[in-house]
Amino acid sequence: MNHCENISWQDALERLKQGNKRYAKSGEFSGDVSETIRQDKADNGQRPFAIVVACADSRVIPEAIFACGIGDLFVIRVAGNVVGAHELASVEYAHEHLGVNLALVIGHTKCGAVGAAIHGDTEGRVGTLTRDIREAIGSEKGERVASKINADFQAEKLKKAFQNLVTVSAVYDIASGKVDFE
């Protein structure tokens, strides 16, 4: 069964919101990771209903946050949810080859990459991320506000690159489990 095929971006966004409500309320993962769905996706391929660009932080698990299972989300994870060339190529694949119509860039509270950018840590390889985040957040010092500004900034990159892909941003609160889409 392929229950994610031909879903509108509006329905995809609503599914993310409703999944997060279930997750935040129960605190439990409820996505389908059964042997049956694994076999179905192995035999019939993936048909994700949304692209999620998320931070690589181990406390941010998009499939759990949105109560999704195998094959539901096309997840791209990178520290600070920064969008660069590789992330753009991955989004292009999901959008053009898999037919996904919605992309979500999700920042989160207590983000180490955003914190490093706020505190001016732009050295070494980490600096490639934090410099991009600094460009997004400017002089903002509030961590939650900076996370939202950064998610918005990264989402704008997707909007400019893909005119036919609906792109939204949000912030995940790692303590409450709730995603703020505002």
GROMACS elastic network, one bead per residue, 0.5 to 0.9 nm:
[ bonds ]
;  ai    aj funct       b0    kb
    1    37     6  0.82526   500
    1    40     6  0.70275   500
    1    41     6  0.89344   500
    1    44     6  0.87897   500
    2     5     6  0.61414   500
    2    40     6  0.82295   500
    2    41     6  0.84583   500
    2    44     6  0.83089   500
    2    46     6  0.85113   500
    2    47     6  0.70905   500
    3     6     6  0.87431   500
    3     7     6  0.87864   500
    3    47     6  0.83023   500
    3    72     6  0.88606   500
    4     7     6  0.61015   500
    4    12     6  0.87820   500
    4    47     6  0.59572   500
    4    48     6  0.61960   500
    4    49     6  0.54040   500
    4    71     6  0.86321   500
    4    72     6  0.68898   500
    5    47     6  0.60583   500
    5    48     6  0.77292   500
    5    49     6  0.71633   500
    5    99     6  0.86564   500
    6    49     6  0.82685   500
    6    99     6  0.82469   500
    6   100     6  0.87266   500
    7    10     6  0.81889   500
    7    11     6  0.62146   500
    7    12     6  0.63628   500
    7    49     6  0.65458   500
    7   100     6  0.84422   500
    7   101     6  0.81613   500
    8    11     6  0.51904   500
    8    12     6  0.61049   500
    8    13     6  0.86175   500
    8    49     6  0.84655   500
    8   100     6  0.89128   500
    8   101     6  0.69269   500
    8   102     6  0.81949   500
    9    13     6  0.60670   500
    9    14     6  0.85163   500
    9    49     6  0.82088   500
    9    50     6  0.80372   500
    9   100     6  0.82666   500
    9   101     6  0.54428   500
    9   102     6  0.51381   500
    9   103     6  0.87306   500
    9   165     6  0.86827   500
    9   166     6  0.68783   500
   10    13     6  0.52097   500
   10    14     6  0.62148   500
   10    15     6  0.85810   500
   10   102     6  0.82798   500
   11    14     6  0.50352   500
   11    15     6  0.60352   500
   11    16     6  0.86461   500
   12    15     6  0.50486   500
   12    16     6  0.63387   500
   12    17     6  0.87539   500
   12    49     6  0.59896   500
   12    50     6  0.63694   500
   12   101     6  0.83188   500
   12   102     6  0.68852   500
   13    16     6  0.51154   500
   13    17     6  0.62885   500
   13    18     6  0.86850   500
   13    50     6  0.79826   500
   13   102     6  0.73741   500
   13   104     6  0.86574   500
   13   168     6  0.89411   500
   14    17     6  0.50238   500
   14    18     6  0.60694   500
   14    19     6  0.83838   500
   15    18     6  0.51900   500
   15    19     6  0.59293   500
   15    20     6  0.84787   500
   15    66     6  0.80046   500
   16    19     6  0.51219   500
   16    20     6  0.61465   500
   16    21     6  0.86890   500
   16    50     6  0.84409   500
   16    65     6  0.86478   500
   16    66     6  0.53738   500
   16    67     6  0.79874   500
   16    68     6  0.84919   500
   17    20     6  0.51845   500
   17    21     6  0.63233   500
   17    22     6  0.88596   500
   17    66     6  0.72138   500
   17   179     6  0.78847   500
   17   181     6  0.83959   500
   18    21     6  0.50412   500
   18    22     6  0.63994   500
   18    23     6  0.87001   500
   18    66     6  0.76189   500
   18    67     6  0.85117   500
   19    22     6  0.51989   500
   19    23     6  0.62287   500
   19    24     6  0.86351   500
   19    30     6  0.87660   500
   19    64     6  0.86641   500
   19    65     6  0.72510   500
   19    68     6  0.72119   500
   20    24     6  0.59046   500
   20    25     6  0.83340   500
   20    64     6  0.83102   500
   20    65     6  0.54904   500
   20    67     6  0.64553   500
   20   177     6  0.77570   500
   20   178     6  0.65420   500
   20   179     6  0.67362   500
   21    24     6  0.52359   500
   21    25     6  0.60591   500
   21    26     6  0.85549   500
   21    65     6  0.88239   500
   21    66     6  0.80172   500
   21    67     6  0.88367   500
   21   177     6  0.87717   500
   21   178     6  0.71762   500
   21   179     6  0.84620   500
   22    25     6  0.52486   500
   22    26     6  0.60792   500
   22    27     6  0.79197   500
   22    28     6  0.84287   500
   22    30     6  0.83678   500
   22    65     6  0.88188   500
   22    66     6  0.79831   500
   22    67     6  0.70304   500
   23    26     6  0.52934   500
   23    27     6  0.51006   500
   23    28     6  0.58954   500
   23    29     6  0.66306   500
   23    30     6  0.75064   500
   23    64     6  0.70046   500
   23    65     6  0.59085   500
   23    66     6  0.66451   500
   23    67     6  0.60265   500
   23   177     6  0.70763   500
   23   178     6  0.80779   500
   24    27     6  0.53553   500
   24    28     6  0.81237   500
   24    65     6  0.76054   500
   24   176     6  0.66779   500
   24   178     6  0.54888   500
   24   179     6  0.85566   500
   25    28     6  0.84133   500
   25   177     6  0.82740   500
   25   178     6  0.87809   500
   26    29     6  0.83006   500
   27    64     6  0.89073   500
   27    65     6  0.88082   500
   27   176     6  0.89446   500
   27   177     6  0.72869   500
   28    64     6  0.75448   500
   28    65     6  0.89981   500
   28    67     6  0.84184   500
   29    63     6  0.80201   500
   29    65     6  0.76809   500
   29    66     6  0.86749   500
   29    67     6  0.59912   500
   29    68     6  0.81275   500
   29    69     6  0.89974   500
   30    33     6  0.87955   500
   30    63     6  0.89409   500
   30    64     6  0.70408   500
   30    66     6  0.88060   500
   30    67     6  0.50837   500
   30    68     6  0.68495   500
   30    69     6  0.76423   500
   31    34     6  0.89378   500
   31    63     6  0.70364   500
   31    64     6  0.69113   500
   31    66     6  0.82658   500
   31    70     6  0.74713   500
   31    72     6  0.88241   500
   32    37     6  0.68611   500
   32    38     6  0.88375   500
   32    67     6  0.84873   500
   32    68     6  0.66669   500
   32    70     6  0.63161   500
   33    36     6  0.81237   500
   33    37     6  0.63113   500
   33    38     6  0.65816   500
   33    68     6  0.87502   500
   33    69     6  0.53575   500
   33    70     6  0.55345   500
   34    37     6  0.53637   500
   34    38     6  0.62018   500
   34    39     6  0.86020   500
   34    69     6  0.86325   500
   34    70     6  0.84195   500
   35    38     6  0.50163   500
   35    39     6  0.60713   500
   35    40     6  0.85052   500
   36    39     6  0.52329   500
   36    40     6  0.61276   500
   36    41     6  0.87000   500
   37    41     6  0.60782   500
   37    42     6  0.83888   500
   37    69     6  0.84481   500
   37    70     6  0.68624   500
   37    71     6  0.83933   500
   38    41     6  0.53306   500
   38    42     6  0.61080   500
   38    43     6  0.86224   500
   38    70     6  0.67041   500
   38    71     6  0.84643   500
   39    43     6  0.60294   500
   39    44     6  0.83315   500
   40    43     6  0.51706   500
   40    44     6  0.57203   500
   40    45     6  0.75358   500
   40    46     6  0.89450   500
   41    44     6  0.51392   500
   41    46     6  0.55976   500
   41    47     6  0.83516   500
   41    70     6  0.75747   500
   41    71     6  0.66142   500
   42    45     6  0.57346   500
   42    46     6  0.79488   500
   44    47     6  0.89348   500
   45    71     6  0.81450   500
   46    70     6  0.84227   500
   46    71     6  0.51090   500
   46    72     6  0.77695   500
   46    74     6  0.89273   500
   46    98     6  0.77826   500
   47    71     6  0.60603   500
   47    72     6  0.67191   500
   47    73     6  0.82591   500
   47    74     6  0.87452   500
   47    98     6  0.64330   500
   47    99     6  0.80198   500
   47   100     6  0.80021   500
   48    51     6  0.74683   500
   48    70     6  0.87960   500
   48    71     6  0.53658   500
   48    74     6  0.58135   500
   48    94     6  0.82017   500
   48    98     6  0.74989   500
   48    99     6  0.84744   500
   48   100     6  0.66866   500
   49    71     6  0.84984   500
   49    72     6  0.57835   500
   49    73     6  0.60698   500
   49    74     6  0.78486   500
   49    99     6  0.84751   500
   49   100     6  0.57912   500
   49   101     6  0.75108   500
   49   102     6  0.74330   500
   50    72     6  0.72424   500
   50    73     6  0.52846   500
   50    74     6  0.62440   500
   50    75     6  0.84176   500
   50    94     6  0.86696   500
   50   100     6  0.58506   500
   50   101     6  0.68712   500
   50   102     6  0.51520   500
   50   103     6  0.58089   500
   50   104     6  0.74178   500
   51    73     6  0.58992   500
   51    75     6  0.58887   500
   51    76     6  0.76217   500
   51    91     6  0.70768   500
   51    94     6  0.70790   500
   51    95     6  0.81129   500
   51   100     6  0.69159   500
   51   101     6  0.81724   500
   51   102     6  0.61849   500
   51   104     6  0.61115   500
   51   105     6  0.84093   500
   52    62     6  0.73667   500
   52    73     6  0.68183   500
   52    74     6  0.61453   500
   52    76     6  0.61386   500
   52    77     6  0.81870   500
   52    91     6  0.89653   500
   52   102     6  0.85993   500
   52   103     6  0.57848   500
   52   105     6  0.59105   500
   52   106     6  0.71283   500
   53    74     6  0.85087   500
   53    75     6  0.60101   500
   53    77     6  0.58743   500
   53    78     6  0.77439   500
   53    81     6  0.60223   500
   53    82     6  0.81932   500
   53    83     6  0.80168   500
   53    87     6  0.80357   500
   53    91     6  0.86225   500
   53   103     6  0.74855   500
   53   104     6  0.61368   500
   53   106     6  0.62205   500
   53   107     6  0.86810   500
   53   155     6  0.89305   500
   54    57     6  0.84278   500
   54    60     6  0.75442   500
   54    61     6  0.84799   500
   54    62     6  0.73869   500
   54    75     6  0.71932   500
   54    76     6  0.61757   500
   54    78     6  0.65078   500
   54    79     6  0.78774   500
   54    80     6  0.76467   500
   54    82     6  0.83452   500
   54   104     6  0.82780   500
   54   105     6  0.61433   500
   54   106     6  0.51919   500
   54   107     6  0.65101   500
   54   108     6  0.85818   500
   55    58     6  0.84438   500
   55    60     6  0.68647   500
   55    76     6  0.82828   500
   55    77     6  0.52004   500
   55    80     6  0.50893   500
   55    82     6  0.78358   500
   55   106     6  0.74248   500
   55   107     6  0.66632   500
   55   108     6  0.77331   500
   55   111     6  0.81145   500
   55   113     6  0.88018   500
   56    59     6  0.84707   500
   56    60     6  0.71704   500
   56    61     6  0.87312   500
   56    76     6  0.86308   500
   56    80     6  0.73613   500
   56    81     6  0.74096   500
   57    60     6  0.55749   500
   57    61     6  0.83102   500
   57    77     6  0.84425   500
   57    78     6  0.82209   500
   57    79     6  0.66390   500
   57    80     6  0.83161   500
   57   111     6  0.74741   500
   57   112     6  0.80487   500
   58    61     6  0.70313   500
   59   174     6  0.68851   500
   60    64     6  0.85226   500
   60    65     6  0.76250   500
   60   108     6  0.77321   500
   60   172     6  0.80377   500
   60   174     6  0.72882   500
   61    64     6  0.54842   500
   61    65     6  0.60442   500
   61    66     6  0.86896   500
   62    66     6  0.60591   500
   62    67     6  0.82441   500
   62    68     6  0.79994   500
   62    73     6  0.80601   500
   62    75     6  0.73441   500
   62   106     6  0.89839   500
   63    66     6  0.55007   500
   63    67     6  0.58507   500
   63    69     6  0.61838   500
   63    70     6  0.82404   500
   63    72     6  0.79854   500
   63    73     6  0.69838   500
   63    75     6  0.84252   500
   64    68     6  0.62692   500
   64    69     6  0.80352   500
   65    68     6  0.78901   500
   65   172     6  0.85061   500
   65   177     6  0.69794   500
   65   178     6  0.79987   500
   65   179     6  0.81247   500
   68    71     6  0.83534   500
   68    72     6  0.58910   500
   68    73     6  0.71894   500
   69    72     6  0.57014   500
   69    73     6  0.77895   500
   70    73     6  0.76422   500
   71    74     6  0.74338   500
   74    90     6  0.89788   500
   74    91     6  0.85141   500
   74    94     6  0.69010   500
   74   100     6  0.86570   500
   76    81     6  0.84246   500
   76    87     6  0.68357   500
   76    90     6  0.73619   500
   76    91     6  0.80914   500
   77    80     6  0.87709   500
   77    81     6  0.65985   500
   77    82     6  0.87812   500
   77    87     6  0.85201   500
   78    81     6  0.51996   500
   78    82     6  0.63766   500
   78    83     6  0.81995   500
   78    87     6  0.83932   500
   79    82     6  0.67356   500
   79   111     6  0.85547   500
   79   112     6  0.82033   500
   79   113     6  0.62193   500
   79   114     6  0.89483   500
   79   126     6  0.89972   500
   79   129     6  0.73330   500
   80    83     6  0.89434   500
   80   107     6  0.71796   500
   80   108     6  0.87443   500
   80   111     6  0.69722   500
   80   112     6  0.76453   500
   80   113     6  0.50534   500
   80   114     6  0.61860   500
   80   129     6  0.69860   500
   80   130     6  0.79006   500
   80   133     6  0.73544   500
   80   147     6  0.84109   500
   80   150     6  0.81406   500
   80   151     6  0.86028   500
   81   105     6  0.70195   500
   81   106     6  0.69933   500
   81   107     6  0.64247   500
   81   113     6  0.88858   500
   81   150     6  0.82131   500
   81   151     6  0.71264   500
   81   154     6  0.74608   500
   82    87     6  0.81090   500
   82   105     6  0.89779   500
   82   129     6  0.67461   500
   82   130     6  0.89932   500
   82   132     6  0.72741   500
   82   133     6  0.72723   500
   82   150     6  0.81100   500
   82   151     6  0.81262   500
   82   154     6  0.61401   500
   83    86     6  0.78102   500
   83    87     6  0.54348   500
   83    88     6  0.65665   500
   83   132     6  0.89167   500
   83   154     6  0.56804   500
   83   155     6  0.81085   500
   83   157     6  0.71076   500
   83   158     6  0.78740   500
   84    87     6  0.53738   500
   84    88     6  0.61093   500
   84    89     6  0.86742   500
   84   154     6  0.88989   500
   84   157     6  0.87126   500
   85    88     6  0.51414   500
   85    89     6  0.62257   500
   85    90     6  0.87009   500
   86    89     6  0.50877   500
   86    90     6  0.62380   500
   86    91     6  0.86849   500
   87    90     6  0.50205   500
   87    91     6  0.61836   500
   87    92     6  0.85314   500
   88    91     6  0.50829   500
   88    92     6  0.60800   500
   88    93     6  0.86359   500
   88   157     6  0.86168   500
   88   158     6  0.72248   500
   88   161     6  0.78725   500
   89    93     6  0.62638   500
   89    94     6  0.88194   500
   90    93     6  0.51106   500
   90    94     6  0.64164   500
   90    95     6  0.86346   500
   91    94     6  0.51861   500
   91    95     6  0.59998   500
   91    96     6  0.83462   500
   91   103     6  0.80415   500
   91   158     6  0.82333   500
   91   162     6  0.89891   500
   92    95     6  0.51280   500
   92    96     6  0.56921   500
   92    97     6  0.76736   500
   92   161     6  0.89260   500
   92   162     6  0.79422   500
   93    96     6  0.54422   500
   93    97     6  0.52416   500
   93    98     6  0.68676   500
   93    99     6  0.87508   500
   94    97     6  0.56425   500
   94    99     6  0.64526   500
   94   100     6  0.58404   500
   94   101     6  0.88191   500
   95    98     6  0.57683   500
   95   101     6  0.63000   500
   95   102     6  0.82153   500
   95   103     6  0.87082   500
   95   162     6  0.87391   500
   95   164     6  0.89282   500
   95   165     6  0.71930   500
   96    99     6  0.55098   500
   96   100     6  0.74293   500
   97   100     6  0.82352   500
  100   103     6  0.79093   500
  100   165     6  0.79685   500
  101   164     6  0.75901   500
  101   165     6  0.52732   500
  101   166     6  0.61677   500
  101   167     6  0.85751   500
  102   165     6  0.59106   500
  102   167     6  0.58574   500
  102   168     6  0.78605   500
  103   155     6  0.82998   500
  103   158     6  0.82430   500
  103   165     6  0.69634   500
  103   166     6  0.61978   500
  103   168     6  0.63788   500
  103   169     6  0.83710   500
  104   155     6  0.74878   500
  104   166     6  0.85719   500
  104   167     6  0.57757   500
  104   169     6  0.53967   500
  104   170     6  0.73214   500
  105   151     6  0.57401   500
  105   152     6  0.75978   500
  105   154     6  0.69610   500
  105   155     6  0.57457   500
  105   167     6  0.75774   500
  105   168     6  0.63914   500
  105   170     6  0.65017   500
  105   171     6  0.85451   500
  106   147     6  0.88381   500
  106   148     6  0.83628   500
  106   151     6  0.59917   500
  106   152     6  0.88445   500
  106   155     6  0.89041   500
  106   168     6  0.85600   500
  106   169     6  0.56477   500
  106   171     6  0.54239   500
  106   172     6  0.67347   500
  106   179     6  0.85236   500
  107   111     6  0.77892   500
  107   144     6  0.89443   500
  107   147     6  0.55026   500
  107   148     6  0.63495   500
  107   149     6  0.89685   500
  107   150     6  0.73412   500
  107   151     6  0.53582   500
  107   152     6  0.88964   500
  107   169     6  0.77755   500
  107   170     6  0.62745   500
  107   172     6  0.61675   500
  107   173     6  0.89060   500
  108   111     6  0.59414   500
  108   144     6  0.75162   500
  108   147     6  0.62290   500
  108   148     6  0.79221   500
  108   151     6  0.88376   500
  108   170     6  0.81900   500
  108   173     6  0.57761   500
  108   174     6  0.67620   500
  108   179     6  0.85822   500
  109   143     6  0.71156   500
  109   144     6  0.56802   500
  109   147     6  0.68906   500
  109   171     6  0.71669   500
  109   172     6  0.64054   500
  109   173     6  0.52419   500
  109   174     6  0.60575   500
  109   175     6  0.82830   500
  110   113     6  0.89761   500
  110   114     6  0.80843   500
  110   115     6  0.74589   500
  110   143     6  0.71493   500
  110   144     6  0.76955   500
  110   147     6  0.87362   500
  110   173     6  0.83472   500
  110   174     6  0.75792   500
  111   114     6  0.53425   500
  111   115     6  0.61108   500
  111   116     6  0.85996   500
  111   143     6  0.78882   500
  111   144     6  0.87316   500
  111   147     6  0.74357   500
  112   116     6  0.60165   500
  112   117     6  0.85563   500
  113   116     6  0.50430   500
  113   117     6  0.62260   500
  113   118     6  0.86540   500
  113   126     6  0.81207   500
  113   129     6  0.73141   500
  113   130     6  0.63049   500
  113   133     6  0.79690   500
  114   117     6  0.50189   500
  114   118     6  0.61677   500
  114   119     6  0.86583   500
  114   130     6  0.70297   500
  114   133     6  0.66491   500
  114   134     6  0.82248   500
  114   137     6  0.88253   500
  114   143     6  0.70855   500
  114   146     6  0.70179   500
  114   147     6  0.64491   500
  114   150     6  0.80909   500
  115   118     6  0.50326   500
  115   119     6  0.62267   500
  115   120     6  0.86083   500
  115   121     6  0.86810   500
  115   130     6  0.88778   500
  115   141     6  0.87555   500
  115   143     6  0.66533   500
  115   146     6  0.87611   500
  116   119     6  0.51437   500
  116   120     6  0.61373   500
  116   121     6  0.50695   500
  116   122     6  0.77370   500
  116   126     6  0.87875   500
  116   127     6  0.89216   500
  116   130     6  0.65668   500
  117   120     6  0.50717   500
  117   121     6  0.57066   500
  117   122     6  0.69553   500
  117   127     6  0.83531   500
  117   129     6  0.82794   500
  117   131     6  0.68678   500
  117   132     6  0.85615   500
  117   133     6  0.61754   500
  117   134     6  0.55375   500
  117   137     6  0.85035   500
  118   121     6  0.77614   500
  118   130     6  0.84570   500
  118   133     6  0.86227   500
  118   134     6  0.71075   500
  118   137     6  0.81577   500
  118   138     6  0.86745   500
  118   139     6  0.76231   500
  118   140     6  0.72096   500
  118   141     6  0.59015   500
  118   142     6  0.83458   500
  118   143     6  0.77648   500
  118   146     6  0.81359   500
  119   122     6  0.89356   500
  119   141     6  0.83800   500
  120   123     6  0.87517   500
  120   130     6  0.79109   500
  120   131     6  0.85832   500
  120   134     6  0.81107   500
  121   124     6  0.88913   500
  121   126     6  0.78886   500
  121   127     6  0.66112   500
  121   130     6  0.68449   500
  121   131     6  0.84377   500
  122   125     6  0.83397   500
  122   126     6  0.66552   500
  122   128     6  0.72005   500
  122   129     6  0.80100   500
  122   130     6  0.56713   500
  122   131     6  0.59072   500
  122   134     6  0.89210   500
  123   126     6  0.64299   500
  123   128     6  0.80790   500
  123   130     6  0.86468   500
  124   127     6  0.53341   500
  124   128     6  0.75257   500
  125   128     6  0.55823   500
  125   129     6  0.76503   500
  126   129     6  0.55148   500
  126   130     6  0.63373   500
  126   131     6  0.85962   500
  127   131     6  0.55990   500
  127   132     6  0.82313   500
  128   131     6  0.56417   500
  128   132     6  0.66500   500
  129   132     6  0.53327   500
  129   133     6  0.63365   500
  129   134     6  0.87043   500
  130   134     6  0.59343   500
  130   135     6  0.84623   500
  131   135     6  0.62152   500
  131   136     6  0.87085   500
  132   135     6  0.51140   500
  132   136     6  0.65122   500
  132   137     6  0.89288   500
  132   150     6  0.89704   500
  133   137     6  0.61631   500
  133   138     6  0.82838   500
  133   146     6  0.87674   500
  133   150     6  0.61485   500
  133   153     6  0.86227   500
  133   154     6  0.88505   500
  134   137     6  0.51356   500
  134   138     6  0.54206   500
  134   139     6  0.77541   500
  134   140     6  0.88238   500
  134   150     6  0.84929   500
  135   138     6  0.56679   500
  135   150     6  0.87483   500
  135   153     6  0.89248   500
  136   146     6  0.83197   500
  136   149     6  0.66013   500
  136   150     6  0.53207   500
  136   151     6  0.86628   500
  136   152     6  0.84704   500
  136   153     6  0.57023   500
  136   154     6  0.79693   500
  137   140     6  0.55691   500
  137   141     6  0.84660   500
  137   145     6  0.86812   500
  137   146     6  0.56218   500
  137   147     6  0.81696   500
  137   148     6  0.89555   500
  137   149     6  0.59015   500
  137   150     6  0.59968   500
  137   153     6  0.83342   500
  138   141     6  0.88259   500
  138   146     6  0.87461   500
  140   143     6  0.79869   500
  140   145     6  0.74932   500
  140   146     6  0.59624   500
  140   149     6  0.88367   500
  141   144     6  0.89947   500
  141   145     6  0.80280   500
  141   146     6  0.68788   500
  142   145     6  0.53761   500
  142   146     6  0.58536   500
  142   147     6  0.85212   500
  143   146     6  0.50387   500
  143   147     6  0.61006   500
  143   148     6  0.87259   500
  144   147     6  0.50548   500
  144   148     6  0.63860   500
  144   149     6  0.86871   500
  144   171     6  0.80779   500
  144   173     6  0.89369   500
  145   148     6  0.51664   500
  145   149     6  0.61500   500
  145   150     6  0.85304   500
  146   150     6  0.59716   500
  146   151     6  0.85076   500
  147   150     6  0.51297   500
  147   151     6  0.61599   500
  147   152     6  0.86235   500
  147   171     6  0.69904   500
  148   151     6  0.50755   500
  148   152     6  0.61344   500
  148   153     6  0.85169   500
  148   169     6  0.77863   500
  148   170     6  0.67427   500
  148   171     6  0.59724   500
  149   152     6  0.51168   500
  149   153     6  0.60928   500
  149   154     6  0.86597   500
  150   154     6  0.61362   500
  150   155     6  0.84667   500
  151   154     6  0.51993   500
  151   155     6  0.60504   500
  151   156     6  0.86037   500
  151   168     6  0.88465   500
  151   169     6  0.56902   500
  151   170     6  0.67476   500
  151   171     6  0.75220   500
  152   155     6  0.50323   500
  152   156     6  0.62038   500
  152   157     6  0.88930   500
  152   168     6  0.77589   500
  152   169     6  0.56369   500
  152   170     6  0.78494   500
  153   156     6  0.51343   500
  153   157     6  0.67313   500
  153   169     6  0.89332   500
  154   157     6  0.52238   500
  154   158     6  0.68611   500
  154   159     6  0.89664   500
  154   169     6  0.84361   500
  155   158     6  0.51574   500
  155   159     6  0.62949   500
  155   160     6  0.87622   500
  155   167     6  0.62177   500
  155   168     6  0.64052   500
  155   169     6  0.61558   500
  156   160     6  0.61557   500
  156   161     6  0.85472   500
  156   167     6  0.79493   500
  156   168     6  0.87675   500
  157   160     6  0.52749   500
  157   161     6  0.62581   500
  157   162     6  0.86558   500
  158   161     6  0.50512   500
  158   162     6  0.58926   500
  158   163     6  0.83682   500
  158   165     6  0.80699   500
  158   166     6  0.89231   500
  158   167     6  0.68582   500
  159   162     6  0.53453   500
  159   163     6  0.59278   500
  159   164     6  0.83866   500
  159   165     6  0.70564   500
  159   166     6  0.73348   500
  159   167     6  0.61564   500
  159   168     6  0.89123   500
  160   163     6  0.64350   500
  161   165     6  0.89293   500
  162   165     6  0.54468   500
  162   166     6  0.83039   500
  162   167     6  0.88800   500
  163   166     6  0.77367   500
  168   181     6  0.80053   500
  169   180     6  0.89519   500
  169   181     6  0.65659   500
  169   182     6  0.82137   500
  170   179     6  0.65473   500
  170   180     6  0.55093   500
  170   182     6  0.67266   500
  171   178     6  0.84365   500
  171   179     6  0.56069   500
  171   180     6  0.52684   500
  171   181     6  0.67347   500
  171   182     6  0.84589   500
  172   175     6  0.88807   500
  172   176     6  0.85415   500
  172   177     6  0.67784   500
  172   178     6  0.58613   500
  172   180     6  0.63147   500
  172   181     6  0.87539   500
  173   176     6  0.56173   500
  173   177     6  0.55263   500
  173   178     6  0.55325   500
  173   179     6  0.62583   500
  173   180     6  0.78424   500
  174   177     6  0.53780   500
  174   178     6  0.75885   500
  174   179     6  0.89575   500
  175   178     6  0.81868   500
  176   179     6  0.87361   500
